[in-house]
Amino acid sequence: MKDHYASLIPGYFYHVYNRGNNRENLFYKPDNYVYFLQKYDFYLNDYLETYAFCLLPNHFHLLIKVKKRKDLPNPADLEGLISRKFSNFFNCYAKAINKQQKRVGSLFQKNFKRILVDNKKYLTSLIYYIHANPKIHGLIDDFRNWPYSSYVKILIAKKTHLCKEEVLDWFGSLEEFKIYHSAVQDNRYIRRWMLEE
């Protein structure tokens, strides 16, 4: 069984995910998705590299790598620092949604999950799984049309914080990335480690 609360170590990849408390929505309108990504960049961009993401109404997935210690603004107590940055990010977002929705209480399920991604097969399968999530959950017929994932952003040449060149290198090329995502993949390799269902 994989550790769903693995320590965040510099230079390693992680699948980070969480959902709304009691499976409630995290996102209510298009602006919420944009705001979530803006705040994610604000709080975590100095500490993490982001390779893939998908935001769905009641949960999200991220594929991240903790930056190497030499590239960090403050390398002391790294595990505690990044956890605090995530906490600050989630609290900031939750306050905005609670105000918008006139709700009270926890927005996110307690303790976001993070699984160490320890091999290339897992990495490649995970990117597909993250992008395919809207179809897996029956939200859309073709996940490539979901507006709140990194799939389309990886296809566009526009510069972002997303590490898209590295992602395309793992697949071999932009064309191979598209071919892999157009085929139906077996997600059992990934889903056996998930707790979201």
Contact map, one row per residue, 1 for C-alpha under 8 A:
11100000000000000000000000000000000000000000000000000000000000000000000000000000000000000000000000000000000000000000000000000000000000000000000000000000000000000000000000000000000000000000000010000
11110000000000000000000000000000000000000000000000000000000000000000000000000000000000000000000000000000000000000010000000000000000000000000000000000000000000000000000000000000000000000000000010000
11111100000000000000000000000000000000000000000000000000000000000000000000000000000000000000000000000000000000000111000000000000000000000000000000000000000000000000000000000000000000000000000000000
01111100000000000000000000000000000000000000000000000000000000000000000000000000000000000000000000000000000000001110000000000000000000000000000000000000000000000000000000000000000000000000000000000
00111110000000000000000000000000000000000000000000000000000000000000000000000000000000000000000000000000000000011110000000000000000000000000000000000000000000000000000000000000000000000000000000000
00111111000000000000000000000000000000000000000000000000000000000000000000000000000000000000000000000000000000000111000000000000000000000000000000000000000000000000000000000000000000000000000000000
00001111100000000000000000000000000000000000000000000000000000000000000000000010000000000000000000000000000000000000000000000000000000000000000000000000000000000000000000000000000000000000000000000
00000111110101000000000000000000000000000000000000000000000000000100000000000110010000000000000000000000000000000000000000000000000000000000000000000000000000000000000000000000000000000000000000000
00000011111100000000000000000000000000000000000000000000000000000100000000000110000000000000000000000000000000000000000000000000000000000000000000000000000000000000000000000000000000000000000000000
00000001111100000000000000000000000000000000000000000000000000001111100000000000000000000000000000000000000000000000000000000000000000000000000000000000000000000000000000000000000000000000000000000
00000000111110000000000000000000000000000000000000000000000000001111100000000000000000000000000000000000000000000000000000000000000000000000000000000000000000000000000000000000000000000000000000000
00000001111111000000000000000000000000000000000000000000000000001100000000000000000000000000000000000000000000000001100000000000000000000000000000000000000000000000000000000000000000000000000000000
00000000001111100000000000000000000000000000000000000000000000111100000000000000000000000000000000000000000000000001110000000000000000000000000000000000000000000000000000000000000000000000000000000
00000001000111110000000000000000000000000000000000000000000000111000000000000000000000000000000000000000000000000111100000000000000000000000000000000000000000000000000000000000000000000000000000000
00000000000011111000000000000000000000000000000000000000000011110000000000000000000000000000000000000000000000001111100000000100000000000000000000000000000000000000000000000000000000000000000000000
00000000000001111100000000000000000000000000000000000000000011110000000000000000000000000000000000000000000000011110000000000000000000000000000000000000000000000000000000000000000000000000000000000
00000000000000111110000000000000000000000000000000000000001111000000000000000000000000000000000000000000000000011100000000000000000000000000000000000000000000000000000000000000000000000000000000000
00000000000000011111000000000000000000000000000000000000001110000000000000000000000000000000000000000000000110011000000000000000000000000000000000000000000000000000000000000000000000000000000000010
00000000000000001111101101000000000000000000000000000000011100000000000000000000000000000000000000000000000110000000000000000000000000000000000000000000000000000000000000000000000000000000000000010
00000000000000000111111111000000000000000000000000000000011000000000000000000000000000000000000000000000001110000000000000000000000000000000000000000000000000000000000000000000000000000000000000000
00000000000000000011111100000000000000000000000000000000000000000000000000000000000000000000000000000000011111000000000000000000000000000000000000000000000000000000000000000000000000000000000000000
00000000000000000001111100000000000000000000000000000000000000000000000000000000000000000000000000000000000010000000000000000000000000000000000000000000000000000000000000000000000000000000000000000
00000000000000000011111110000000000000000000000000000000010000000000000000000000000000000000000000000000000000000000000000000000000000000000000000000000000000000000000000000000000000000000000000000
00000000000000000011111111000000000000000000000000000000010000000000000000000000000000000000000000000000001000000000000000000000000000000000000000000000000000000000000000000000000000000000000000000
00000000000000000001001111110000000000000000000000000000111000000000000000000000000000000000000000000000000000000000000000000000000000000000000000000000000000000000000000000000000000000000000000000
00000000000000000011000111110000000000000000000000000000111000000000000000000000000000000000000010000000001100000000000000000000000000000000000000000000000000000000000000000000000000000000000000000
00000000000000000000000011111101100000000000000000000001110000000000000000000000000000000000000000000000000000000000000000000000000000000000000000000000000000000000000000000000000000000000000000000
00000000000000000000000011111101000000000000000000000000100000000000000000000000000000000000000000000000000000000000000000000000000000000000000000000000000000000000000000000000000000000000000000000
00000000000000000000000000111111100000000000000000000000000000000000000000000000000000000000000000000000000000000000000000000000000000000000000000000000000000000000000000000000000000000000000000000
00000000000000000000000000111111110000000000000000000000000000000000000000000000000000000000000000000000000000000000000000000000000000000000000000000000000000000000000000000000000000000000000000000
00000000000000000000000000001111111000000000000000000000000000000000000000000000000000000000000000000000000000000000000000000000000000000000000000000000000000000000000000000000000000000000000000000
00000000000000000000000000111111111100000000000000000000000000000000000000000000000000000000000010000000000000000000000000000000000000000000000000000000000000000000000000000000000000000000000000000
00000000000000000000000000101111111110000000000000000010000000000000000000000000000000000000000000000000000000000000000000000000000000000000000000010000000000000000000000000000000000000000000000000
00000000000000000000000000000111111111000000000000000000000000000000000000000000000000000000000000000000000000000000000000000000000000000000000000000000000000000000000000000000000000000000000000000
00000000000000000000000000000011111111100000000000000000000000000000000000000000000000000000100000000000000000000000000000000000000000000000000000000000000000000000000000000000000000000000000000000
00000000000000000000000000000001111111110000000000000000000000000000000000000000000000000000100000000000000000000000000000000000000000000000000000000000000000000000000000000000000000000000000000000
00000000000000000000000000000000111111111000000000000000000000000000000000000000000000000000000000000000000000000000000000000000000000000000000000000000000000000000000000000000000000000000000000000
00000000000000000000000000000000011111111100000000000000000000000000000000000000000000000000000000000000000000000000000000000000000000000000000000000000000000000000000000000000000000000000000000000
00000000000000000000000000000000001111111110000000000000000000000000000000000000000000001001100000000000000000000000000000000000000000000000000000000000000000000000000000000000000000000000000000000
00000000000000000000000000000000000111111111100000000000000000000000000000000000000000001000000000000000000000000000000000000000000000000000000000000000000000000000000000000000000000000000000000000
00000000000000000000000000000000000011111111100000000000000000000000000000000000000000000000000000000000000000000000000000000000000000000000000000000000000000000000000000000000000000000000000000000
00000000000000000000000000000000000001111111100000000000000000000000000000000000000000000000000000000000000000000000000000000000000000000000000000000000000000000000000000000000000000000000000000000
00000000000000000000000000000000000000111111110000000000000000000000000000000000000011011000000000000000000000000000000000000000000000000000000000000000000000000000000000000000000000000000000000000
00000000000000000000000000000000000000011111111100000000000000000000000000000000010011001000000000000000000000000000000000000000000000000000000000000000000000000000000000000000000000000000000000000
00000000000000000000000000000000000000011111111110000000000000000000000000000000000000000000000000000000000000000000000000000000000000000000000000000000000000001000000000000000000000000000000000000
00000000000000000000000000000000000000000011111100000000000000000000000110000000000000000000000000000000000000000000000000000000000000000000000000000000000000000000000000000000000000000000000000000
00000000000000000000000000000000000000000001111110000000000000000110000110000000010000000000000000000000000000000000000000000000000000000000000000000000000000000000000000000000000000000000000000000
00000000000000000000000000000000000000000001111111000000000000011110000000000000000000000000000000000000000000000000000000000000000000000000000000000000000000000000000000000000000000000000000000000
00000000000000000000000000000000000000000000101111100000000000011110000000000000000000000000000000000000000000000000000000000000000000000000000000000000000000001110000000000000000000000000000000000
00000000000000000000000000000000000000000000000111111000000001111000000000000000000000000000000000000000000000000000000000000000000000000000000000000000000000001110000000000000000000000000000000000
00000000000000000000000000000000000000000000000011111000000001111000000000000000000000000000000000000000000000000000000000000000000000000000000000000000000000000111011000000000000000000000000000000
00000000000000000000000000000000000000000000000001111100000001110000000000000000000000000000000000000000000000000000000000000010011000000000000000001110000000000100000000000000000000000000000000000
00000000000000000000000000000000000000000000000001111110000111100000000000000000000000000000000000000000000000000000000000000000011000000000000000001100000000000000000000000000000000000000000000000
00000000000000000000000000000000000000000000000000011111000111000000000000000000000000000000000000000000000000000000000000000000011010000000000000011100000000000000000000000000000000000000000000000
00000000000000000000000000000000100000000000000000001111101110000000000000000000000000000000000000000000000000000000000000000000000000000000000000011000000000000000000000000000000000000000000000000
00000000000000000000000000100000000000000000000000000111111100000000000000000000000000000000000000000000000000000000000000000000000001000000000000010000000000000000000000000000000000000000000000000
00000000000000000000000011110000000000000000000000000011111000000000000000000000000000000000000000000000000000000000000000000000000000000000000000000000000000000000000000000000000000000000000000000
00000000000000000011001111100000000000000000000000000001111100000000000000000000000000000000000000000000000000000000000000000000000000000000000000000000000000000000000000000000000000000000000000000
00000000000000001111000011000000000000000000000000000011111110000000000000000000000000000000000000000000000000000000000000000000000000000000000000000000000000000000000000000000000000000000000000000
00000000000000001110000000000000000000000000000000001111011111000000000000000000000000000000000000000000000000000000000000000000000000000000000000000000000000000000000000000000000000000000000000000
00000000000000111100000000000000000000000000000000001110001111100000000000000000000000000000000000000000000000000000000000000000010000000000000000000000000000000000000000000000000000000000000000000
00000000000000111000000000000000000000000000000001111100000111110000000000000000000000000000000000000000000000000000000000000000010000000000000000000000000000000000000000000000000000000000000000000
00000000000011110000000000000000000000000000000001111000000011111000000000000000000000000000000000000000000000000000000000000110000000000000000000000000000000000000000000000000000000000000000000000
00000000000011110000000000000000000000000000000111110000000001111100000000000000000000000000000000000000000000000000000000000000000000000000000000000000000000000000000000000000000000000000000000000
00000000011111000000000000000000000000000000000111100000000000111110000000000000000000000000000000000000000000000000000000000000000000000000000000000000000000000000000000000000000000000000000000000
00000001111110000000000000000000000000000000001110000000000000011111000000000000000000000000000000000000000000000000000000000000000000000000000000000000000000000000000000000000000000000000000000000
00000000011000000000000000000000000000000000001110000000000000001111101100000000000000000000000000000000000000000000000000000000000000000000000000000000000000000000000000000000000000000000000000000
00000000011000000000000000000000000000000000000000000000000000000111111100000000000000000000000000000000000000000000000000000000000000000000000000000000000000000000000000000000000000000000000000000
00000000011000000000000000000000000000000000000000000000000000000011111100100000000000000000000000000000000000000000000000000000000000000000000000000000000000000000000000000000000000000000000000000
00000000000000000000000000000000000000000000000000000000000000000001111100100000000000000000000000000000000000000000000000000000000000000000000000000000000000000000000000000000000000000000000000000
00000000000000000000000000000000000000000000000000000000000000000011111110000000000000000000000000000000000000000000000000000000000000000000000000000000000000000000000000000000000000000000000000000
00000000000000000000000000000000000000000000011000000000000000000011111111100000000000000000000000000000000000000000000000000000000000000000000000000000000000000000000000000000000000000000000000000
00000000000000000000000000000000000000000000011000000000000000000000001111100000000000000000000000000000000000000000000000000000000000000000000000000000000000000000000000000000000000000000000000000
00000000000000000000000000000000000000000000000000000000000000000000000111110100000000000000000000000000000000000000000000000000000000000000000000000000000000000000000000000000000000000000000000000
00000000000000000000000000000000000000000000000000000000000000000000110111111100000000000000000000000000000000000000000000000000000000000000000000000000000000000000000000000000000000000000000000000
00000000000000000000000000000000000000000000000000000000000000000000000001111100100000000000000000000000000000000000000000000000000000000000000000000000000000000000000000000000000000000000000000000
00000000000000000000000000000000000000000000000000000000000000000000000000111111100000000000000000000000000000000000000000000000000000000000000000000000000000000000000000000000000000000000000000000
00000001100000000000000000000000000000000000000000000000000000000000000001111111110000000000000000000000000000000000000000000000000000000000000000000000000000000000000000000000000000000000000000000
00000011100000000000000000000000000000000000000000000000000000000000000000001111111000000000000000000000000000000000000000000000000000000000000000000000000000000000000000000000000000000000000000000
00000000000000000000000000000000000000000000000000000000000000000000000000001111111100000000000000000000000000000000000000000000000000000000000000000000000000000000000000000000000000000000000000000
00000000000000000000000000000000000000000000000000000000000000000000000000011111111110000000000000000000000000000000000000000000000000000000000000000000000000000000000000000000000000000000000000000
00000001000000000000000000000000000000000001001000000000000000000000000000000111111111000000000000000000000000000000000000000000000000000000000000000000000000000000000000000000000000000000000000000
00000000000000000000000000000000000000000000000000000000000000000000000000000011111111100000000000000000000000000000000000000000000000000000000000000000000000000000000000000000000000000000000000000
00000000000000000000000000000000000000000000000000000000000000000000000000000001111111110000000000000000000000000000000000000000000000000000000000000000000000000000000000000000000000000000000000000
00000000000000000000000000000000000000000011000000000000000000000000000000000000111111111000000000000000000000000000000000000000000000000000000000000000000000000000000000000000000000000000000000000
00000000000000000000000000000000000000000011000000000000000000000000000000000000011111111100000000000000000000000000000000000000000000000000000000000000000000000000000000000000000000000000000000000
00000000000000000000000000000000000000000000000000000000000000000000000000000000001111111110000000000000000000000000000000000000000000000000000000000000000000000000000000000000000000000000000000000
00000000000000000000000000000000000000000010000000000000000000000000000000000000000111111111000000000000000000000000000000000000000000000000000000000000000000000000000000000000000000000000000000000
00000000000000000000000000000000000000110011000000000000000000000000000000000000000011111111100000000000000000000000000000000000000000000000000000000000000000000000000000000000000000000000000000000
00000000000000000000000000000000000000000000000000000000000000000000000000000000000001111111110000000000000100000000000000000000000000000000000000000000000000000000000000000000000000000000000000000
00000000000000000000000000000000000000000000000000000000000000000000000000000000000000111111111000000000000000000000000000000000000000000000000000000000000000000000000000000000000000000000000000000
00000000000000000000000000000000000000100000000000000000000000000000000000000000000000011111111100000000000000000000000000000000000000000000000000000000000000000000000000000000000000000000000000000
00000000000000000000000000000000001100100000000000000000000000000000000000000000000000001111111110000000000000000000000000000000000000000000000000000000000000000000000000000000000000000000000000000
00000000000000000000000000000000000000000000000000000000000000000000000000000000000000000111111111000000011100000000000000000000000000000000000000000000000000000000000000000000000000000000000000000
00000000000000000000000000000000000000000000000000000000000000000000000000000000000000000011111111100000000000000000000000000000000000000000000000000000000000000000000000000000000000000000000000000
00000000000000000000000000000000000000000000000000000000000000000000000000000000000000000001111111110000000000000000000000000000000000000000000000000000000000000000000000000000000000000000000000000
00000000000000000000000001000001000000000000000000000000000000000000000000000000000000000000111111111010000000000000000000000000000000000000000000000000000000000000000000000000000000000000000000000
00000000000000000000000000000000000000000000000000000000000000000000000000000000000000000000011111111111101000000000000000000000000000000000000000000000000000000000000000000000000000000000000000000
00000000000000000000000000000000000000000000000000000000000000000000000000000000000000000000001111111110000000000000000000000000000000000000000000000000000000000000000000000000000000000000000000000
00000000000000000000000000000000000000000000000000000000000000000000000000000000000000000000000111111110000000000000000000000000000000000000000000000000000000000000000000000000000000000000000000000
00000000000000000000000000000000000000000000000000000000000000000000000000000000000000000000000011111110000000000000000000000000000000000000000000000000000000000000000000000000000000000000000000000
00000000000000000000000000000000000000000000000000000000000000000000000000000000000000000000000001111111000000000000000000000000000000000000000000000000000000000000000000000000000000000000000000000
00000000000000000000000000000000000000000000000000000000000000000000000000000000000000000000000011111111100000000000000000000000000000000000000000000000000000000000000000000000000000000000000000000
00000000000000000000000000000000000000000000000000000000000000000000000000000000000000000000000001000111110000000000000000000000000000000000000000000000000000000000000000000000000000000000000000000
00000000000000000000000000000000000000000000000000000000000000000000000000000000000000000000000001000011111000000000000000000000000000000000000000000000000000000000000000000000000000000000000000000
00000000000000000000100000000000000000000000000000000000000000000000000000000000000000000000010000000001111110000000000000000000000000000000000000000000000000000000000000000000000000000000000000000
00000000000000000001100101000000000000000000000000000000000000000000000000000000000000000000010001000000111110000000000000000000000000000000000000000000000000000000000000000000000000000000000000000
00000000000000000111100001000000000000000000000000000000000000000000000000000000000000000100010000000000011111000000000000000000000000000000000000000000000000000000000000000000000000000000000000000
00000000000000000111110000000000000000000000000000000000000000000000000000000000000000000000000000000000011111110000000000000000000000000000000000000000000000000000000000000000000000000000000000000
00000000000000000000100000000000000000000000000000000000000000000000000000000000000000000000000000000000000111110000000000000000000000000000000000000000000000000000000000000000000000000000000000000
00000000000000000000000000000000000000000000000000000000000000000000000000000000000000000000000000000000000011111000000000000000000000000000000000000000000000000000000000000000000000000000000000000
00001000000000011100000000000000000000000000000000000000000000000000000000000000000000000000000000000000000011111100000000000000000000000000000000000000000000000000000000000000000000000000000000000
00011000000000111100000000000000000000000000000000000000000000000000000000000000000000000000000000000000000000111110000000000000000000000000000000000000000000000000000000000000000000000000000000000
00111100000001111000000000000000000000000000000000000000000000000000000000000000000000000000000000000000000000011111000000000000000000000000000000000000000000000000000000000000000000000000000000000
01111100000001110000000000000000000000000000000000000000000000000000000000000000000000000000000000000000000000001111100000000000000000000000000000000000000000000000000000000000000000000000000000000
00100100000111100000000000000000000000000000000000000000000000000000000000000000000000000000000000000000000000000111110000000000000000000000000000000000000000000000000000000000000000000000000000000
00000000000111100000000000000000000000000000000000000000000000000000000000000000000000000000000000000000000000000011111001100000000000000000000000000000000000000000000000000000000000000000000000000
00000000000010000000000000000000000000000000000000000000000000000000000000000000000000000000000000000000000000000001111101100000000000000000000000000000000000000000000000000000000000000000000000000
00000000000000000000000000000000000000000000000000000000000000000000000000000000000000000000000000000000000000000000111111100000000000000000000000000000000000000000000000000000000000000000000000000
00000000000000000000000000000000000000000000000000000000000000000000000000000000000000000000000000000000000000000000011111110000000000000000000000000000000000000000000000000000000000000000000000000
00000000000000000000000000000000000000000000000000000000000000000000000000000000000000000000000000000000000000000000001111111000000000000000000000000000000000000000000000000000000000000000000000000
00000000000000000000000000000000000000000000000000000000000000000000000000000000000000000000000000000000000000000000111111111100000000000000000000000000000000000000000000000000000000000000110000000
00000000000000000000000000000000000000000000000000000000000000000000000000000000000000000000000000000000000000000000111111111110000000000000000000000000000000000000000000000000000000000000000000000
00000000000000000000000000000000000000000000000000000000000000000000000000000000000000000000000000000000000000000000000111111111000000000000000000000000000000000000000001100000000000000000000000000
00000000000000000000000000000000000000000000000000000000000000000000000000000000000000000000000000000000000000000000000011111111100000000000000000000000000000000000000000000000000000000010110000000
00000000000000100000000000000000000000000000000000000000000000100000000000000000000000000000000000000000000000000000000001111111110000000000000000000000000000000000000000000000000000000000010000000
00000000000000000000000000000000000000000000000000010000000000100000000000000000000000000000000000000000000000000000000000111111111000000000000000000000000000000000000000000000000000000000000000000
00000000000000000000000000000000000000000000000000000000000000000000000000000000000000000000000000000000000000000000000000011111111100000000000000000000000000000000000000000000000010001000000000000
00000000000000000000000000000000000000000000000000000000000000000000000000000000000000000000000000000000000000000000000000001111111110000000000000000000000000000000000000000000000000000010010000000
00000000000000000000000000000000000000000000000000011100000011000000000000000000000000000000000000000000000000000000000000000111111110000000000000000000000000000000000000000000000000000000000000000
00000000000000000000000000000000000000000000000000011100000000000000000000000000000000000000000000000000000000000000000000000011111111000000001100001110000000000000000000000000000000000000000000000
00000000000000000000000000000000000000000000000000000000000000000000000000000000000000000000000000000000000000000000000000000001111111110000001100000000000000000000000000000000000000000000000000000
00000000000000000000000000000000000000000000000000000100000000000000000000000000000000000000000000000000000000000000000000000000111111111000001000000000000000000000000000000000000000000000000000000
00000000000000000000000000000000000000000000000000000001000000000000000000000000000000000000000000000000000000000000000000000000001111111111001001000000000000000000000000000000000000000000000000000
00000000000000000000000000000000000000000000000000000000000000000000000000000000000000000000000000000000000000000000000000000000000111111111111000000000000000000000000000000000000000000000000000000
00000000000000000000000000000000000000000000000000000000000000000000000000000000000000000000000000000000000000000000000000000000000111111110000000000000000000000000000000000000000000000000000000000
00000000000000000000000000000000000000000000000000000000000000000000000000000000000000000000000000000000000000000000000000000000000011111110000000000000000000000000000000000000000000000000000000000
00000000000000000000000000000000000000000000000000000000000000000000000000000000000000000000000000000000000000000000000000000000000001111111100000000000000000000000000000000000000000000000000000000
00000000000000000000000000000000000000000000000000000000000000000000000000000000000000000000000000000000000000000000000000000000000001111111100000000000000000000000000000000000000000000000000000000
00000000000000000000000000000000000000000000000000000000000000000000000000000000000000000000000000000000000000000000000000000000000001100111111011000000000000000000000000000000000000000000000000000
00000000000000000000000000000000000000000000000000000000000000000000000000000000000000000000000000000000000000000000000000000000000000100111111000000000000000000000000000000000000000000000000000000
00000000000000000000000000000000000000000000000000000000000000000000000000000000000000000000000000000000000000000000000000000000000000100001111111000000000000000000000000000000000000000000000000000
00000000000000000000000000000000000000000000000000000000000000000000000000000000000000000000000000000000000000000000000000000000001111100001111111000000000000000000000000000000000000000000000000000
00000000000000000000000000000000000000000000000000000000000000000000000000000000000000000000000000000000000000000000000000000000001100000000011111000011000000000000000000000000000000000000000000000
00000000000000000000000000000000000000000000000000000000000000000000000000000000000000000000000000000000000000000000000000000000000000000001011111100001000000000000000000000000000000000000000000000
00000000000000000000000000000000000000000000000000000000000000000000000000000000000000000000000000000000000000000000000000000000000001000001011111111000000000000000000000000000000000000000000000000
00000000000000000000000000000000000000000000000000000000000000000000000000000000000000000000000000000000000000000000000000000000000000000000000011111001000000000000000000000000000000000000000000000
00000000000000000000000000000000100000000000000000000111000000000000000000000000000000000000000000000000000000000000000000000000000000000000000001111100000000000000000000000000000000000000000000000
00000000000000000000000000000000000000000000000000011110000000000000000000000000000000000000000000000000000000000000000000000000001000000000000001111111100000000000000000000000000000000000000000000
00000000000000000000000000000000000000000000000000011100000000000000000000000000000000000000000000000000000000000000000000000000001000000000000000011111110000000100000000000000000000000000000000000
00000000000000000000000000000000000000000000000000010000000000000000000000000000000000000000000000000000000000000000000000000000001000000000000100001111111000000000000000000000000000000000000000000
00000000000000000000000000000000000000000000000000000000000000000000000000000000000000000000000000000000000000000000000000000000000000000000000110101111111100000000000000000000000000000000000000000
00000000000000000000000000000000000000000000000000000000000000000000000000000000000000000000000000000000000000000000000000000000000000000000000000001111111101000000000000000000000000000000000000000
00000000000000000000000000000000000000000000000000000000000000000000000000000000000000000000000000000000000000000000000000000000000000000000000000000111111110000101000100000000000000000000000000000
00000000000000000000000000000000000000000000000000000000000000000000000000000000000000000000000000000000000000000000000000000000000000000000000000000011111110000000000000000100000000000000000000000
00000000000000000000000000000000000000000000000000000000000000000000000000000000000000000000000000000000000000000000000000000000000000000000000000000001111111000000000000000000000000000000000000000
00000000000000000000000000000000000000000000000000000000000000000000000000000000000000000000000000000000000000000000000000000000000000000000000000000000011111100000000000000000000000000000000000000
00000000000000000000000000000000000000000000000000000000000000000000000000000000000000000000000000000000000000000000000000000000000000000000000000000000100111110000000000000000000000000000000000000
00000000000000000000000000000000000000000000000000000000000000000000000000000000000000000000000000000000000000000000000000000000000000000000000000000000000011111000000000000000000000000000000000000
00000000000000000000000000000000000000000000000000000000000000000000000000000000000000000000000000000000000000000000000000000000000000000000000000000000000001111110000000000000000000000000000000000
00000000000000000000000000000000000000000000100011000000000000000000000000000000000000000000000000000000000000000000000000000000000000000000000000000000000000111110000000000000000000000000000000000
00000000000000000000000000000000000000000000000011110000000000000000000000000000000000000000000000000000000000000000000000000000000000000000000000000100010000011111000000000000000000000000000000000
00000000000000000000000000000000000000000000000011100000000000000000000000000000000000000000000000000000000000000000000000000000000000000000000000000000000000011111111000000000000000000000000000000
00000000000000000000000000000000000000000000000000100000000000000000000000000000000000000000000000000000000000000000000000000000000000000000000000000000010000000111111100000000000000000000000000000
00000000000000000000000000000000000000000000000000000000000000000000000000000000000000000000000000000000000000000000000000000000000000000000000000000000000000000011111110000000000000000000000000000
00000000000000000000000000000000000000000000000000100000000000000000000000000000000000000000000000000000000000000000000000000000000000000000000000000000000000000011111111000000000000000000000000000
00000000000000000000000000000000000000000000000000100000000000000000000000000000000000000000000000000000000000000000000000000000000000000000000000000000000000000011111111100000000000000000000000000
00000000000000000000000000000000000000000000000000000000000000000000000000000000000000000000000000000000000000000000000000000000000000000000000000000000010000000001111111111100100000000000000000000
00000000000000000000000000000000000000000000000000000000000000000000000000000000000000000000000000000000000000000000000000000000000000000000000000000000000000000000111111111000000000000000000000000
00000000000000000000000000000000000000000000000000000000000000000000000000000000000000000000000000000000000000000000000000010000000000000000000000000000000000000000011111111000000000000000000000000
00000000000000000000000000000000000000000000000000000000000000000000000000000000000000000000000000000000000000000000000000010000000000000000000000000000000000000000001111111101100000000000000000000
00000000000000000000000000000000000000000000000000000000000000000000000000000000000000000000000000000000000000000000000000000000000000000000000000000000000000000000000111111101100000000000000000000
00000000000000000000000000000000000000000000000000000000000000000000000000000000000000000000000000000000000000000000000000000000000000000000000000000000000000000000000111111111100000000000000000000
00000000000000000000000000000000000000000000000000000000000000000000000000000000000000000000000000000000000000000000000000000000000000000000000000000000001000000000000100111111110000000000000000000
00000000000000000000000000000000000000000000000000000000000000000000000000000000000000000000000000000000000000000000000000000000000000000000000000000000000000000000000000001111111000000000000000000
00000000000000000000000000000000000000000000000000000000000000000000000000000000000000000000000000000000000000000000000000000000000000000000000000000000000000000000000000111111111100000000000000000
00000000000000000000000000000000000000000000000000000000000000000000000000000000000000000000000000000000000000000000000000000000000000000000000000000000000000000000000100111111111110000000000000000
00000000000000000000000000000000000000000000000000000000000000000000000000000000000000000000000000000000000000000000000000000000000000000000000000000000000000000000000000000111111111000000000000000
00000000000000000000000000000000000000000000000000000000000000000000000000000000000000000000000000000000000000000000000000000000000000000000000000000000000000000000000000000011111111100000000000000
00000000000000000000000000000000000000000000000000000000000000000000000000000000000000000000000000000000000000000000000000000000000000000000000000000000000000000000000000000001111111100000000000000
00000000000000000000000000000000000000000000000000000000000000000000000000000000000000000000000000000000000000000000000000000001000000000000000000000000000000000000000000000000111111110000000000000
00000000000000000000000000000000000000000000000000000000000000000000000000000000000000000000000000000000000000000000000000000000000000000000000000000000000000000000000000000000011111110000000000000
00000000000000000000000000000000000000000000000000000000000000000000000000000000000000000000000000000000000000000000000000000000000000000000000000000000000000000000000000000000001111111000000000000
00000000000000000000000000000000000000000000000000000000000000000000000000000000000000000000000000000000000000000000000000000000000000000000000000000000000000000000000000000000000011111100000000000
00000000000000000000000000000000000000000000000000000000000000000000000000000000000000000000000000000000000000000000000000000001000000000000000000000000000000000000000000000000000000111110000000000
00000000000000000000000000000000000000000000000000000000000000000000000000000000000000000000000000000000000000000000000000000000000000000000000000000000000000000000000000000000000000011111100000000
00000000000000000000000000000000000000000000000000000000000000000000000000000000000000000000000000000000000000000000000000001000100000000000000000000000000000000000000000000000000000001111111000000
00000000000000000000000000000000000000000000000000000000000000000000000000000000000000000000000000000000000000000000000000000000000000000000000000000000000000000000000000000000000000000111111100000
00000000000000000000000000000000000000000000000000000000000000000000000000000000000000000000000000000000000000000000000001001000000000000000000000000000000000000000000000000000000000000111111110000
00000000000000000000000000000000000000000000000000000000000000000000000000000000000000000000000000000000000000000000000001001100100000000000000000000000000000000000000000000000000000000011111111000
00000000000000000000000000000000000000000000000000000000000000000000000000000000000000000000000000000000000000000000000000000000000000000000000000000000000000000000000000000000000000000011111111000
00000000000000000000000000000000000000000000000000000000000000000000000000000000000000000000000000000000000000000000000000000000000000000000000000000000000000000000000000000000000000000001111111000
11000000000000000000000000000000000000000000000000000000000000000000000000000000000000000000000000000000000000000000000000000000000000000000000000000000000000000000000000000000000000000000111111100
00000000000000000000000000000000000000000000000000000000000000000000000000000000000000000000000000000000000000000000000000000000000000000000000000000000000000000000000000000000000000000000011111111
00000000000000000000000000000000000000000000000000000000000000000000000000000000000000000000000000000000000000000000000000000000000000000000000000000000000000000000000000000000000000000000000011111
00000000000000000110000000000000000000000000000000000000000000000000000000000000000000000000000000000000000000000000000000000000000000000000000000000000000000000000000000000000000000000000000001111
00000000000000000000000000000000000000000000000000000000000000000000000000000000000000000000000000000000000000000000000000000000000000000000000000000000000000000000000000000000000000000000000001111
